[in-house]
Each structure stands twice: as structure tokens, then as C-alpha cells.
Amino acid sequence: MTIGVIGAGRIGRAIARVVSNAGRQAVLSNSRGPASLATVVSQFGANVSAGTVAQAAAAAIVALAVPWNRVAQAVSGLPAWEGRIVIDATNPVAEPGFRLTELGGRPSSEVVAALVPGARVVKAFNTLAADLLAADPHQAGGRRVLFFSGDDEDAKHEVGRLLEDAGFAGIDLGTLDRGGRLQQFPGGPLPALNLIRL
């Protein structure tokens, strides 16, 4: 299975590493086009290639890993999602000062879901720093924990299987409303917790 990654910053590259470690193919993309990613993808193995945003968005699972203020622009003009899975790895950070963006009382993943109508959104990959996300998840005799949440059980199962295949201990937090609030940074209690399941 190919997984598209929209956003080639530190988190996007870390997700590509996770995907590669899980034995899947990743298409890494950014707004500047595949040629700008030649040096980046050369640091990965054969499982990671560069593509356009449209090519990444055509995958069955698409990870969205762009800064919060660029989310709407990153998904604008893409073809209908038609049930594909979108992994929301974003955090609703407002600059300066890492403040919570005004969300009108909604969790950030519900805002993202409204921008990708027809997609099955799963919140994941947003609670750890990029270096921890890209590191070996097998630590101290256990596996590093990654949280995920969403409203579609089949979509969560697919994301959970990706995490397990990459060596993580995936923990399902429930719905986007409940779990998404726990994962949200800033504001939620779970971001930055580096937990190991023994």
C-alpha cells in the first residue's frame, strides 16, 4: 500500500520514515514540487519517492503534515476524497507563543475533516517531536506509544496496523471529538508524552 504525505518538513519526513519502516511505499510531497525533494528522498531507501501533492493525495492513505496556517491551502483544489483515509498530523498552533488557534469550540481534527469532505479522518503522529517519531520505537524492552483517534473504525484499524507494522504500540483514544481533544496541542494532556508500552 502506498501512503501519500503532504508536507515535507520535519514531521512529514518522520512520517515517511515510519511508513518505510512499516514496509510500505511513501510518496512525499510539498508545495514546491518533486524536484525540490530530490536530496530529501535520497536519504531514504527505495520505499520513499517524491511526488506532487496531487500524486500524494491520490493514495489510499494520505498524511497531512503541514503547519496549521497552511492546511486549507494544502488541500485546496484536490480531487474528491471518496472515502480515502486522511491522517491529520497537524497541531492548531498560533504564532507567536504557541497559542491555541481559535477553533470555535471544536477539536482541530473536526476542522480538518471539514476541509477534506468525504475523507475518513484519523488523528495521529501529532503528539511526538519529529526526532522521536523517526527513531527506533523499540526502547527499554518495550515499544514507543503512538495515539490515534477517529470516527471511522475501519480507518482507525488501517492506521493502527500501520503503526504496529512500524514497531509502535498504537493506542486508540476513540472519536475525533474525545480523542482528538486529548491529543491536541496545545491544550490536550497527551502531546510530548514519550511513553513506552512494556
Rosetta blueprint (number, residue, H / E / L):
1 M L
2 T E
3 I E
4 G E
5 V E
6 I E
7 G L
8 A L
9 G L
10 R H
11 I H
12 G H
13 R H
14 A H
15 I H
16 A H
17 R H
18 V H
19 V H
20 S H
21 N H
22 A L
23 G L
24 R L
25 Q E
26 A E
27 V E
28 L E
29 S E
30 N L
31 S L
32 R L
33 G L
34 P H
35 A H
36 S H
37 L H
38 A H
39 T H
40 V H
41 V H
42 S L
43 Q L
44 F L
45 G L
46 A L
47 N L
48 V E
49 S E
50 A E
51 G L
52 T L
53 V H
54 A H
55 Q H
56 A H
57 A H
58 A L
59 A L
60 A L
61 I E
62 V E
63 A E
64 L E
65 A L
66 V L
67 P L
68 W H
69 N H
70 R H
71 V H
72 A H
73 Q H
74 A H
75 V H
76 S L
77 G L
78 L L
79 P L
80 A L
81 W L
82 E L
83 G L
84 R L
85 I E
86 V E
87 I E
88 D E
89 A L
90 T L
91 N L
92 P L
93 V E
94 A E
95 E L
96 P L
97 G L
98 F L
99 R E
100 L E
101 T L
102 E L
103 L L
104 G L
105 G L
106 R L
107 P L
108 S H
109 S H
110 E H
111 V H
112 V H
113 A H
114 A H
115 L H
116 V L
117 P L
118 G L
119 A L
120 R E
121 V E
122 V E
123 K E
124 A E
125 F L
126 N L
127 T L
128 L L
129 A L
130 A H
131 D H
132 L H
133 L H
134 A H
135 A L
136 D L
137 P L
138 H E
139 Q E
140 A L
141 G L
142 G E
143 R E
144 R E
145 V E
146 L E
147 F E
148 F E
149 S E
150 G E
151 D L
152 D L
153 E H
154 D H
155 A H
156 K H
157 H H
158 E H
159 V H
160 G H
161 R H
162 L H
163 L H
164 E H
165 D H
166 A L
167 G L
168 F L
169 A E
170 G E
171 I E
172 D E
173 L L
174 G L
175 T L
176 L L
177 D L
178 R H
179 G H
180 G H
181 R H
182 L H
183 Q H
184 Q L
185 F L
186 P L
187 G L
188 G L
189 P L
190 L L
191 P L
192 A L
193 L L
194 N L
195 L L
196 I E
197 R E
198 L L
